[in-house]
């Protein structure tokens, strides 16, 4: 298989990302949960999370999903069946980790969308700047050509020993309006 056969286009990546987001987050939205607990309970929760090496926000999500997994498991199990305790515990851990990872994936996807929008705006600005550069280069070339033509006329007049008024260069000299126009163009080019 040739290397070119493995090339993935930006369009294919965007389509796969969109499909992934749709399958993982279809109908999802972020909900803020607010509960009241005693300060002592909150301090105990934070201490327990710190012992596990978890940050408060992510750790609280894990605690909620572990509890949810535990309650779901209780509904599925026969009371007092000790052989199922270990798989239930592992299932609860996996479910809680999956829920936290899904939340983070949702958060990262949202951040990625924002960065894509900013990147598109930056690319659009870059194209505008490129067009301005080409336009200014064309103006610069025109002005350089005009300048060169005037120099040649002046040199020719000087070599013939004639003054500028005798050779008709008086009409070729810039008027006050064209002088201002040239000054504006030069200032724009310096920017």
C-alpha positions in Angstrom: 0.0 0.0 0.0 1.4 3.4 -1.0 1.9 6.2 1.5 -0.6 8.3 -0.5 -3.3 5.6 0.1 -3.0 6.3 3.8 -3.3 10.0 3.6 -6.3 11.4 5.5 -7.9 14.6 4.3 -9.0 17.3 6.6 -12.5 16.7 5.4 -12.3 13.0 6.4 -11.0 14.0 9.9 -13.7 16.5 10.4 -16.4 14.0 9.3 -15.0 11.3 11.7 -14.8 13.8 14.5 -18.4 14.9 13.9 -19.6 11.3 13.8 -17.7 10.6 17.0 -19.2 13.6 18.8 -22.7 12.7 17.6 -22.4 9.1 18.8 -20.8 10.0 22.1 -22.8 13.1 23.0 -26.0 12.9 21.0 -28.6 14.9 23.1 -26.1 15.6 25.9 -25.9 18.9 27.7 -24.1 20.1 30.8 -26.2 20.4 33.9 -25.0 22.2 37.1 -25.7 20.2 40.2 -25.9 22.1 43.5 -26.3 20.4 46.9 -25.9 21.5 50.5 -23.7 19.5 52.9 -22.3 20.3 56.3 -18.8 21.9 56.2 -17.4 18.9 58.1 -18.8 16.5 55.5 -17.3 18.7 52.7 -13.9 18.8 54.4 -14.0 15.0 54.7 -14.9 14.6 51.1 -12.0 16.9 50.1 -9.6 15.0 52.3 -10.7 11.6 50.9 -10.2 12.9 47.4 -6.8 14.3 48.2 -5.8 10.9 49.6 -6.7 9.3 46.3 -4.8 12.0 44.4 -7.9 13.4 42.8 -8.8 17.1 42.2 -12.0 18.3 43.8 -14.0 18.8 40.7 -13.1 15.5 39.0 -13.2 13.6 42.3 -16.7 14.8 43.1 -17.8 13.5 39.7 -16.2 10.1 40.4 -17.9 10.0 43.8 -21.3 10.7 42.3 -20.9 8.1 39.5 -19.5 5.5 41.9 -22.5 6.0 44.1 -24.8 5.8 41.0 -23.0 2.6 39.9 -23.4 1.1 43.4 -27.1 1.9 43.4 -27.6 0.4 39.9 -25.7 -2.7 40.9 -27.9 -3.1 44.0 -30.9 -3.2 41.7 -29.3 -6.0 39.7 -28.0 -8.2 42.4 -29.5 -10.6 44.8 -29.1 -9.3 48.4 -26.2 -11.0 50.3 -24.6 -12.6 47.2 -20.8 -12.3 48.2 -19.5 -13.8 45.0 -20.7 -10.7 43.1 -19.1 -8.1 45.4 -15.8 -7.9 43.5 -17.2 -7.6 40.0 -19.7 -5.1 41.3 -16.9 -3.0 42.8 -14.9 -3.2 39.5 -18.0 -2.3 37.5 -18.7 0.7 39.7 -15.1 1.9 39.3 -15.2 1.5 35.5 -18.6 3.2 35.3 -17.4 6.2 37.3 -14.2 6.5 35.3 -16.1 6.3 32.1 -18.5 9.0 33.2 -15.7 11.4 34.2 -13.8 10.7 30.9 -17.0 11.3 29.0 -17.4 14.6 30.7 -13.8 15.6 30.0 -14.2 14.5 26.4 -17.3 16.7 26.1 -15.4 19.6 27.6 -12.4 19.1 25.4 -14.6 18.8 22.3 -16.3 22.2 23.2 -12.8 23.8 23.6 -11.7 22.3 20.3 -14.7 23.8 18.5 -13.8 27.2 20.0 -10.2 26.9 18.8 -11.4 25.8 15.4 -13.5 28.9 15.1 -10.6 31.1 16.2 -8.3 29.4 13.8 -10.7 29.9 10.9 -11.0 33.6 11.8 -7.2 33.9 11.9 -6.8 32.1 8.5 -9.4 34.5 7.0 -7.4 37.4 8.3 -4.2 35.9 6.9 -5.8 35.7 3.5 -6.9 39.3 3.7 -3.3 40.3 4.6 -1.9 38.3 1.7 -4.3 40.0 -0.7 -3.2 43.4 0.7 0.4 42.5 0.3 -0.1 41.5 -3.4 -2.0 44.7 -4.0 0.7 46.9 -2.3 3.4 45.0 -4.2 1.7 45.8 -7.5 1.3 49.5 -6.5 5.0 49.5 -5.5 6.1 48.1 -8.8 3.9 50.7 -10.7 5.4 53.5 -8.6 9.0 52.2 -9.2 8.3 52.0 -12.9 7.0 55.6 -12.9 10.0 56.7 -10.8 12.4 55.0 -13.2 10.8 56.5 -16.2 11.0 60.0 -14.7 14.7 59.4 -13.8 15.5 58.4 -17.3 13.8 61.5 -18.6 15.7 63.7 -16.2 19.0 62.1 -17.0 18.3 62.4 -20.7 17.4 66.1 -20.3 20.5 66.7 -18.2 22.8 64.8 -20.7 21.3 66.9 -23.6 22.1 70.1 -21.5 18.5 71.2 -21.5 16.6 72.4 -18.5 13.6 70.5 -17.4 11.2 73.2 -18.7 12.7 73.0 -22.2 12.2 69.2 -22.5 8.7 69.3 -21.2 9.5 67.7 -17.9 7.5 70.4 -16.2 4.4 68.5 -17.0 5.9 65.3 -15.9 6.6 66.7 -12.4 4.1 65.7 -9.8 1.4 68.1 -8.9 0.6 68.9 -5.3 -2.4 66.4 -5.4 -0.3 63.6 -7.0 2.5 64.3 -4.5 0.1 63.8 -1.6 -1.1 60.5 -3.2 2.5 59.3 -3.5 3.2 60.2 0.1 0.1 58.3 1.3 1.2 55.2 -0.8 4.7 55.4 0.7 3.3 55.6 4.2 1.1 52.6 3.6 4.0 50.6 2.3 6.1 51.3 5.4 3.4 49.9 7.7 
